[in-house]
Amino acid sequence: MTRVKRWRMVFVIGVILLFLVAACTPPAPPSSGEAVNEAGAGESTEPQVLRVWITWGDNPAQLQELFDRYTAATGIRVEVNSPVEDDKVIAGLSGNEPPDVLVLGGPDSVGTWAREGLVTPLDDYLATGDVDVEDIFDAPLSQCLYQGNYFCLPWGTDTYALFWNKDLFEEAGLDPDRPPQTLEELAEYAQKLTKVDENGNITQVGFIPDFSWSHLDLYTAMMGGYWYSDDGTKITFTSDPVVNALKWEQQFYCDYNAEEVLRFSSAFGGYASPDNGFYAGKIAMQVEGEWQPGPNFIQKYKPELFYGVAPLPPPADHPERANTNLVSGTVALIPAGVKDKDAAWKLLAWMQSPEILADEMVANFNLPSSGKAAQDPRFHENEKFEVFLNLMSDPNARAPILTPINAEVGTELGQIEEQVLHTCADPLPLLQAAQDKLQPELDKALSE
Amino acid sequence: MPVNPFARRVANRGWSPRTRRHFLTGLAFISLWIVGFFAFTLYPMVASLYYSFTEYHIRQPSEWIGLLNYTELFQDPLFWKSLYNTAYMVVFGVPLSLLISFICALLLNIKTPGQSIYRVIYFLPAIVPVVASTLLWLWILNPNSGLLNTLLAEVGIRGPNWTKDPFWSKPSLILLGLWGVGNTIIIYLAGLQDIPTTLIEAAQLDGANWWQRLWAVTIPLVSPITLFNLIIGVIATFQYFAQAYVLSAGISPVGSGLGAPLNSTLFYSVYLYQQGFVYLKMGYASAQAWILFLVIMVCTIFLLRSSEHWTYYEGG
């Protein structure tokens, strides 16, 4: 072989080895945000691009349009990616190129991620006054609190109320303008509104507690408690509110015939379709969110539906719990691996500004988390939406408590709820077993 | 003289310069694949083996805990439940799909007008994306208005609540899987066409009827194909994920939770996904992955060993 050829061969092998080494080298550890900030922010001559990932959204164009207004105002381009799948979010958070702002459908994972150091605590940024914290409603804001620090900010807020079909009320001899006043009355009404044909098949049902969003959290709050102690360090599955909530829910399955109710409800059509059980008049009452009276749901799929909206009623012996409601909803956060956190924060603060918030939430018929935004007249045109606005700002509004094991707790409670409702099992032993299993996990996670 | 130790080793094998040049050129051509293999297969595999002995939550440094993940797994009832669910699919689903594919392949092998159209029709479902076909089947399996229960009602049977009844949820998924056996049919079809017609004709001359020809000639001659389909099917079913994910977590806003109803569709990979990507217990999930790897390996070796007794190779 000639000398030239040999060197060419050495070069080829060298390139191969270089590739291999590059491929097998683990990524550099994430540098601390501060150091990068001082070095990199603002100085670069390249036009800056910020990336926003949103895990929900059936209208990416509308979202991009909204963020284009940030570009118009600042010259900083914003790339919106929506909807982003959950596993991509995990990969993004753990890698070195996370999105600058991440918007989630709910805060459930934020505790887990905060524990793992995947999310930037926002307290220092909140102290700058770029966002008027006083203006954010208490309940939505509290869902971002983890171990005394804020790890996210609420964007669009959701809360839930009782919807009832006035036509079906009339048919059953009930006053269509008077929703049930207590939880007990709700159960009575449900009985009157449930129809069974001669073969034992259910043809219409009054109320299905876990349809269509699971509302164990709301019922538990209505029973006067939650499944964590207030500081989020103890699991209180076996406390009366949780047990009573499950037992109250259970009657709607087990007083009828759980299998028949299940068969009936699983035959409902798509959530966002004219065949939705409530739109189709197959279910007379349901607990649903504020987006339902908006243009994307009932107005779109069943505009002629004759229905009312009222707060879920309290138990008869606890009238002081009227307007108890649980807020959840979209939250925005800055991943820990973001290089230019100041720029990300400026974008997040802009997202929280009342006019932007109002425009976005009007478009999707979600509740704005800001008091100033909520004064926008567009939110007050629809009296049904007003019910939710009032609920969100009520002193009895509360948010779920964030812990590092919310996902595990959610799964476990979901399974217990399924078992209690669909097989008529006794809730207490199941709750006890789950509590015994999860409390050590919570202790361990909190001690890290 | 060669300075590169790799090149020297090649030289020591006594290859001619020409062979050596071809070898290195070939290596250069597949170098991208090699890079991909190291970066996306070998390195993650070795890393996951290491992480399976640690407590690892993605961004924080991992902590060595020895065999704790494994011992915890063996005490985890959901681990056993997910293993049972998966084994159920392997034991009932795989043989059934082989049987159905074989029968379909036999039918599609019959010379009849429109043969190619039938072949296309039977293969088509295999190219429908899994999510789409699962959603379609959710509609077919709807307990009241679904196609299947409507047909059953015609003959006076009240069909079950397919996907919401823990007893029927796995059979529902098997049914869904049978719809997409097009790939297996094609492989069987190729095997059937490989059978020398002389053998069939000889059997016919000896007076063998259709059933005897099938039993004594066709089935033994396609047995290597059966082995191949069996192993591929077992491996794929042990990793069963997408259909179950769509069924239980759903892509609608009202998903009922992974594994619903009552954990009857909590398959091994679904549980692994939950531990890794929902709870961020990557060490635990890595241990699960390695156990799955071992289970699949043992099953495959067992099938290969046992196949010596039931496969027939014409040449050997």
Interface residues (C-beta under 8 A of the other chain):
Chain A: M1 K5 R6 M9 V10 V12 I13 V15 I16 F19 L20 A23 C24 P30 D86 D87 I90 L93 S94 T112 W113 R115 E116 G117 L118 F211 S212 W213 E259 L262 R263 F264 S266 A267 G270 Y271 A272 A336 G337 I405 A407 E408 T411 G414 Q415 E418 Q419 H422 T423
Chain B: P2 V3 N4 F6 A7 P17 R21 L24 L27 A28 S31 L32 I34 V35 F38 A39 Y43 H57 I58 R59 Q60 N142 P143 N144 S145 G146 N161 T163 K164 D165 S252 P253 V254 S256 G257 L258 G259 A260 P261 L262 N263 Q274 F277 V278 Y279 L280
